[in-house]
């Protein structure tokens, strides 16, 4: 389902994702009590001095870990770069030079419990690091996110 259910009231709250270890990516799994809309995401990614270009992607995965959709983040990030990505629902996508802030479109899905969002990075180095990962989510209790088909 895309967007918020019109028959249920949700609430917004930030989710502060713990910084993963250097050379690792971050993941947020939807809690079993909720359906969630991901409204905005921000993080900073710092590349090590090792030469290689990195490309960041934001993934939505189902409960089996299968990628359902991807959204590009910063790309062609060279060594020794600090980049911040900002994703937002219903926003146009703008891009600036590598190492600057990038502003990205985020698809509007109501994600069921057990599904997850994560980052992936091509050519990630053991010294690369994500910091300041914050997700703004709109949550709906899982029993209120569905209505009976009875009449």
Buried (B, 14 or more C-beta within 10 A) or exposed (E): EEEBBEEBEBEEEEBEBEBBEBBBBBBBBBBEEBBBBBBBBBBBBBBBEBEBBBBBBBBBBEEEEEEEEEBBBBBEBEBEBEBBBBBBBEEEEEEEEBBEBBBBBBBBBBBBBEBBBBBBBEEBBEEBBBEEBEBBBBBBEBEBBBEEEEE
